[in-house]
Amino acid sequence: MKKKEDNKTYLLDTSAILALWNTEDGADTVENILKKSFNISVFVSFMTFMEGKYRIWKEKGKTLAEEFYRDLRLLPVERVDIDDGLIDIASEIKATNNLSVADSWIIASAIKTDSILVHKDPEFEQVTDRVDMLKLPYK
């Protein structure tokens, strides 16, 4: 089921946040969503905070990873944190699909918030029947 234009909310996957951070294809789309955040809810899973930080740490070092984390916390987004309902949804997603644990948490966060999942991850094609998606250009 597609969402009405005026009621849509978004959940930004780690790949969408990193597209913005690295000025990759799709960064403009993410920026436009964030600009609308005073009218709509924009969510980010708790997992994206960790996943983005560790990826940048591995690739570019701890100092830049800490800068990324600080910048992410300043974005006009609401963090989806873990609770029993999210555990149930993420467990089902992980048990019934061939996805990573991190992706399962992020998809569950989009489902729980009834949000459009914004991403650059072809692995999410497995769950197009579970969540609306806005696909950014794949790498």
HUQUILIN-V616398 format. One record per residue. N is the residue number from 0. RES is the residue in three letters. D_LAST is the distance of its C-alpha to the last C-alpha in whole Angstrom. Layout:
# HUQUILIN-V616398
N;RES;D_LAST / N;RES;D_LAST
This chain:
# HUQUILIN-V616398
0;MET;27 / 1;LYS;26 / 2;LYS;27 / 3;LYS;29 / 4;GLU;27 / 5;ASP;30 / 6;ASN;30 / 7;LYS;26 / 8;THR;25 / 9;TYR;21 / 10;LEU;20 / 11;LEU;17 / 12;ASP;15 / 13;THR;14 / 14;SER;10 / 15;ALA;12 / 16;ILE;14 / 17;LEU;12 / 18;ALA;10 / 19;LEU;14 / 20;TRP;15 / 21;ASN;12 / 22;THR;13 / 23;GLU;9 / 24;ASP;8 / 25;GLY;10 / 26;ALA;13 / 27;ASP;15 / 28;THR;15 / 29;VAL;16 / 30;GLU;18 / 31;ASN;20 / 32;ILE;20 / 33;LEU;22 / 34;LYS;24 / 35;LYS;25 / 36;SER;26 / 37;PHE;30 / 38;ASN;30 / 39;ILE;28 / 40;SER;27 / 41;VAL;23 / 42;PHE;23 / 43;VAL;21 / 44;SER;22 / 45;PHE;24 / 46;MET;21 / 47;THR;18 / 48;PHE;21 / 49;MET;21 / 50;GLU;18 / 51;GLY;17 / 52;LYS;20 / 53;TYR;20 / 54;ARG;16 / 55;ILE;17 / 56;TRP;20 / 57;LYS;19 / 58;GLU;17 / 59;LYS;19 / 60;GLY;22 / 61;LYS;25 / 62;THR;26 / 63;LEU;22 / 64;ALA;22 / 65;GLU;25 / 66;GLU;24 / 67;PHE;21 / 68;TYR;23 / 69;ARG;26 / 70;ASP;23 / 71;LEU;22 / 72;ARG;25 / 73;LEU;26 / 74;LEU;24 / 75;PRO;26 / 76;VAL;25 / 77;GLU;27 / 78;ARG;26 / 79;VAL;26 / 80;ASP;28 / 81;ILE;29 / 82;ASP;32 / 83;ASP;34 / 84;GLY;33 / 85;LEU;29 / 86;ILE;30 / 87;ASP;31 / 88;ILE;28 / 89;ALA;26 / 90;SER;28 / 91;GLU;28 / 92;ILE;24 / 93;LYS;24 / 94;ALA;27 / 95;THR;26 / 96;ASN;22 / 97;ASN;20 / 98;LEU;18 / 99;SER;19 / 100;VAL;21 / 101;ALA;19 / 102;ASP;17 / 103;SER;21 / 104;TRP;22 / 105;ILE;19 / 106;ILE;20 / 107;ALA;24 / 108;SER;23 / 109;ALA;22 / 110;ILE;25 / 111;LYS;27 / 112;THR;27 / 113;ASP;26 / 114;SER;23 / 115;ILE;20 / 116;LEU;17 / 117;VAL;14 / 118;HIS;11 / 119;LYS;7 / 120;ASP;9 / 121;PRO;9 / 122;GLU;13 / 123;PHE;14 / 124;GLU;15 / 125;GLN;18 / 126;VAL;19 / 127;THR;19 / 128;ASP;23 / 129;ARG;23 / 130;VAL;22 / 131;ASP;20 / 132;MET;17 / 133;LEU;15 / 134;LYS;11 / 135;LEU;9 / 136;PRO;6 / 137;TYR;4 / 138;LYS;0
